[in-house]
Amino acid sequence: MNAYHYVQCGLDNVWLINGFEIIETEYGASVRIDRADELDATIAAYLTEKSAPLTGQEFRYLRQQLDMSQKRIGELMGKEAQTVALWEKGGALNRDVDFLIRHIYRQTVLNERRTYIEMVDRLNHLDRAENAERLEFREMTGRWIRAD
């Protein structure tokens, strides 16, 4: 079976190795993804730990996983909703914004108790290369994992 380009998540570089099925409907081919909510959470958790800076698409993905509007995330970061929209359209994210969205996600969704200082130290140790990468995920033993 070929890998499936998971464009529905809003990211250009996510591919599924397995855990999906192409089905025929009266409207044409469709895809069924096993435990899509868990997959989305796995992708988001990976994004908070990736070494390269977040892209605008990735920032938007994390914001949406947090179920926050552009206005609300902007308020948390001391910015206007229009500024957030510009970041998401490909504008440059500064390092502080990149850090904050990762930290907010990890504390809110993952209930991580890492301190602010520990999170900064963790991110400072990551290689901040800007190379785009193809993200591949596979379903294995009933859960989604990153295919390395």
Secondary structure, DSSP 4 states (H G I P E B T S, - for coil): ---EE-GGGS-TTEEESSSEEEEEETTEEEEEETTHHHHHHHHHHHHHH-SSPPPHHHHHHHHHHTT--HHHHHHHHT--HHHHHHHHTTPPPPHHHHHHHHHHHHHHTS-----HHHHHHHHHHS--------EEEEEETTEEEE--
